[in-house]
Amino acid sequence: MTVGRCFGDGDALMARYHDEEWGMPVYDDRSLFEKLLLDGFQAGLSWRTVLHKRENFRRAFDGFDPEAMARYDERDLERLLSDAGIIRNRSKIEAAINNARAYLDFRSHEGSFSAFLWAFTDGQTLRRSPRAQSWEQIPASSPESEAMSKALKARGFQFVGPTICYAFMQAVGMVDDHLAHCFRANDD
């Protein structure tokens, strides 16, 4: 098998995302918040769809500023529902606004969002051994993503099921699922 990447061949944006972002550990609270929301928008869709709209999401949601988003009212909801540059799913948009409020509540009562999330992997990147040869060998969820989902839901977050949490954990480097043939699999 030739050395390559897990995904992104033929799509420059996806290739750059794979090479420079996917699976790289993220510890910044705001960056984790943004990524969790974007993974919520991915539910039922491909990550490619969300990634190609990411800049539009950032514009539409005030740079994913939770303080600004927590103040959104019915006019903002209607503005977002009419924005063709984002995924216009009412439930997902309402969940994003709700999650901004839940995030602010979490931060004011519990502190670091990053420390909370990384605790589900004991602060380490989980690596599959041996590495998977294909996507079919990678689970859609894990005990860690199930625990994260349950804990986030208990704190008022929405669109954070175990599969969304697992995709999030892969994206932010809590889980390293680069395939065996991927050049990033050798970053160990």
C-alpha positions in Angstrom: 0.0 0.0 0.0 1.4 3.4 -0.9 1.8 6.2 1.7 -1.0 8.8 1.4 -3.6 10.4 3.5 -6.8 9.1 5.1 -9.0 11.5 3.1 -8.9 14.6 1.0 -7.3 13.5 -2.2 -9.0 15.5 -5.1 -10.3 18.2 -2.7 -7.6 20.8 -1.8 -9.6 22.1 1.2 -10.2 18.6 2.6 -6.5 17.6 2.0 -5.3 20.7 3.8 -7.7 20.0 6.7 -6.5 16.5 6.9 -2.8 17.4 6.8 -2.9 20.4 9.1 -5.9 20.1 11.4 -7.6 16.7 11.7 -6.3 14.8 14.7 -4.0 17.6 15.9 -4.5 18.2 19.7 -6.6 21.3 20.4 -6.7 22.7 23.9 -8.2 26.2 23.5 -11.7 26.4 25.0 -13.1 28.6 22.2 -11.6 26.4 19.4 -13.1 23.3 21.1 -16.5 25.1 21.3 -16.4 26.0 17.6 -15.5 22.5 16.6 -18.2 20.9 18.8 -20.8 23.1 17.2 -19.6 22.4 13.7 -19.6 18.7 14.4 -23.2 19.1 15.5 -24.0 20.6 12.1 -22.4 17.6 10.5 -25.0 15.2 11.9 -26.4 13.3 8.9 -24.1 15.0 6.5 -20.5 14.7 5.3 -17.7 16.7 7.0 -16.8 18.0 3.5 -20.2 19.8 3.4 -19.5 21.5 6.7 -15.8 22.3 6.0 -16.7 24.0 2.7 -19.1 26.2 4.6 -17.0 26.8 7.7 -16.0 30.4 6.9 -19.7 31.2 6.2 -20.6 29.6 9.6 -17.9 31.8 11.3 -19.3 34.9 9.7 -22.9 34.0 10.4 -22.3 33.1 14.0 -20.1 36.0 15.0 -16.9 34.0 14.9 -18.5 31.5 17.2 -18.3 34.0 20.0 -20.5 32.4 22.7 -21.3 35.7 24.4 -22.7 37.1 21.1 -24.5 33.8 20.3 -26.1 33.6 23.7 -27.9 36.9 23.0 -29.4 35.7 19.7 -33.1 36.3 19.5 -35.9 35.4 17.1 -34.5 37.9 14.5 -31.1 36.2 14.6 -32.7 32.8 14.2 -34.6 34.0 11.1 -31.4 35.6 9.8 -29.6 32.3 10.2 -32.4 30.3 8.6 -32.3 32.5 5.5 -28.5 32.4 5.2 -27.8 30.2 2.1 -24.1 30.0 3.1 -24.7 27.7 6.1 -26.7 24.6 6.8 -30.2 26.0 7.4 -31.6 23.3 9.7 -33.7 24.9 12.5 -33.0 22.2 15.1 -29.2 22.5 14.5 -29.3 26.3 14.6 -31.3 26.4 17.8 -29.0 23.8 19.3 -26.0 26.0 18.5 -27.5 29.0 20.2 -28.5 26.8 23.2 -25.0 25.4 23.3 -23.5 28.9 23.5 -25.6 29.4 26.6 -24.7 26.0 28.0 -21.0 26.7 27.3 -21.1 30.1 29.2 -22.9 28.4 32.1 -20.3 25.7 32.2 -17.4 28.1 32.1 -18.9 30.2 34.9 -19.5 27.2 37.2 -17.0 24.6 36.2 -14.1 26.5 34.6 -12.0 25.1 31.8 -14.0 23.5 28.9 -10.7 22.0 27.6 -9.8 20.3 30.9 -13.3 18.9 31.1 -13.3 17.5 27.6 -9.8 16.1 27.7 -10.5 14.3 31.0 -12.5 11.8 28.9 -9.1 10.6 27.5 -7.1 11.2 30.7 -5.5 14.2 28.9 -4.0 12.0 26.3 -4.5 11.1 22.6 -5.9 7.7 22.3 -4.3 5.6 19.5 -5.6 2.4 18.0 -3.1 -0.4 17.9 -2.7 -1.8 15.4 -3.8 1.1 13.2 -6.9 0.5 11.1 -6.4 -0.4 7.5 -9.8 1.0 6.4 -12.6 3.3 7.6 -14.8 0.2 8.1 -12.5 -0.8 11.0 -13.0 2.5 12.8 -16.0 2.6 15.2 -18.7 5.3 15.1 -18.5 5.8 18.8 -16.5 4.6 21.9 -17.0 4.3 25.6 -15.2 7.7 25.9 -17.5 9.4 23.4 -20.6 7.9 25.1 -19.4 9.2 28.5 -18.7 12.7 26.9 -22.1 12.8 25.3 -23.9 11.9 28.5 -21.9 14.5 30.5 -22.5 17.2 27.9 -26.2 16.5 27.7 -26.4 16.6 31.5 -25.0 20.1 31.3 -27.6 21.2 28.8 -25.8 20.7 25.5 -27.7 19.5 22.4 -26.6 17.7 19.2 -23.8 16.0 21.1 -24.6 12.3 20.7 -21.9 9.6 21.0 -21.2 9.6 17.2 -20.9 13.4 17.1 -18.7 13.3 20.1 -16.5 10.6 18.6 -16.1 12.6 15.3 -15.3 15.7 17.5 -12.7 13.7 19.5 -11.0 12.5 16.3 -11.0 16.1 14.9 -9.4 17.7 18.0 -6.8 15.0 18.6 -8.3 13.2 21.5 -8.4 10.1 19.3 -5.9 9.4 16.6 -7.6 7.3 13.9 -5.2 8.0 11.0 -5.2 4.9 8.9 -2.1 2.7 8.7 -1.2 3.9 5.1 -1.5 7.6 6.1 1.7 9.7 6.4 0.2 11.2 9.6 0.1 7.7 11.2 3.8 8.0 11.6 3.5 11.2 13.7 3.7 9.0 16.8 
